[in-house]
């Protein structure tokens, strides 16, 4: 048998085994090369209420929580979101659900400027009622831990304002984010009400 014939036979054998090998390599690459999906969650950090009391963010007390991240100097999207959350709060209060399976959290992303007094004024102007609603602040490092864990991006602008992600978060009793909703005009109180009530009933 000529050298050329031997080479041809070897080539055919190699090509016969090539498809299974390629498939196996691709399969292993897909299985082990896929990025692990990390769900957004509230981190185990301690923030502070407006009365200076520690608030363990990881302690849900079995509540589903609706979380907004705002800063009081925001000229539009933040206060509009809060006002719409107030509308939602009133609806849930009428059904005696606020603080009874559902809690609202407002976390400032501008702790330097948003002092407790500033946040109290913000709460008064936007109509926040304390029943089932907690306003929180912390030092910059702790707030960054919260925003990072939620995938909420904040950027300091040259004019002193902050550009930020326009998301609010519905979080379950295990601190995992179940749904993300918009802010401002994209915040739909009716949609979120239905989502919250369904979660409470299922829980």
N, C-alpha and C positions, 0 to 999 in steps of 0.2 A: 504494500500500500504506500502510495506516495506521501510525502510530507504534507502536500497540499490537502490531500484527502483526510489525513489525520487532523489537520488544523480545522477543516470544515466540520468534522464530527464533534470536535471539542467545542467549537463555536455554537453548534446546534444544541448541545447539552447545556451549555452556559445559558443560552437564550431560553431553554425550557424551564430552567430553575429561576430565571430572573424575575418574572412577574410575581411569584409568591414572595420572593425576598423583598422586592420593592413594596408590595402591599404591606408586609410586616413592618418594614421601616416606617412607612407612612402612618400605619396604625399606632405604633409606639410613639412616634413624633406627635400625633394628635392627642394621645392619652396623656403623655407626660409633658407636652409642650404647651398645653392650654393654661392660660393665666387663671389663677384661683380667684373666683368671684368673692369679693369681700363686701358684705352688706353694710350699708351705713347704719350707724347706731349711736346712741348717746353714750359718751365715755363715762368711766367711773371716776368722776372728779367732784369736788365740793365747791359749789358756788355760794353766793350770799344773798339773802333776801333784803328788801329795803329796810328792814328792822335790824339788820346786821346779824341775823341768825344763819348758821350754816345750813346749806341745802345739799343733801347727797343726791346728785343727779341720777345715780344708778338705782335709787330707791323709788320704785314706781308706786308702791302700796297697792298694786293690782290694777292701777288705772291705765287706760289708754290716754296718751298725751298728744295734744296738738301744740307744736313748737314753732314759734316765729323768732327769727333773729333780726333785730332792728337796731337803728340808732336814732336818737331823738332829733338830731339836726337834719335828718333826711327830709328833703322838700316834697316828696310825693309818695313813692311806693310803700314806704314803711307805715306812715300814719294811715294811709288808705287801707292797708292790710289789717291793721289793728282795729280800725272802725268796723270793718266787715266781720272781724272776729267777735267784736262786741255784739253785733247783731246775732251772731250764732250763739253767743253766750246767753243772751236773753231768751232765745228759743229753747235752749237746753235747761235754763233755770225754770222756765214755766213747766217743764216736765220733771223737775227735781232730779236732773241728771248731773248737773255741775257739781263736781266734788264727790260724786257718787258713781264712779266708774269712768269718769272723764275729767281730765285736768288740762288747763291751758298754761303754757309757759311762754313768757316773753324774756328773751335773753339779749342784753345789749352787746353789740360788737364794738362799742366805743366806750369802754369803761373809764377812760381818762376824763372825758367830757360828761358822760352820763352818770353823774353822782346820784345818790339816793333821792335828794331833793328834786333834781331835774327829772328823774324818772317818776316821782310822785306827781309832778306837774303834768307830765306827758299822760299818765294814767287818768288824771282828772279831765284833761282836755279831750281825750279820745273816748272817755266813758267807761273805762275798765272798772268792773266791780270785783272786789276781792274774793268773792265766793268761787272757789274752784280755779282761781287764776293767780299764778305766782310770777312776780317780776324778779329777775335775777341779774346779778352782775358778778364780776370777778376780776382778778388781775389779768393783764394782757396775755400772759403765758397760759393761764387756765382757759380763757376764752378761745385762744388759738387751738387748744386741744379739742374744744367742742366743735369749732368750725371745721377742723381737719377731719375729725371723726365722721362728721355729717357730709363731708364733701362740699362744704359751703365756702366759697372763695371771697376774700375781702381784699380790696386794693385801695391804698391811700392816694387820693388825687392831689394835684398841685394846688387846687383851690381849697383844700382842707376837707372836702367832702369825701365820702367813701363810695366806691363802686363795689357792688356785691352781687352774689347769686340771688336770683329772685325765686326762692323756694321756701315753702313751709313744709313741715314734716309731721306726719301722723305716725306715732311711735307706740308699739305694743307694750305690754306689761313686762316684757323681757328686754326692753330698751332698743329693740330692732325697729328700723324704719320700715313701715308697711307700705306707705304711699307718700309720694311727694306731690305737693300742689303748688300752684303759682302764687304770686303776690300781686297786690294792687288790683288792676282790672282783671287779672287772670285768677283771682281768688274767688271761688264760687261757694258762698255759704250753704246753698241748698245741696250742692253735690257733696260737700264735706259732711253736712248734717246726716245725709243718708248713709254715708260711709261709716260715720261714728256710731250711729244707732244700730246698724247691722253688726258691727264688731261687738258692741256691748251685749246685744241679744244672743250672739253666737257664743260669747264668752261665758 
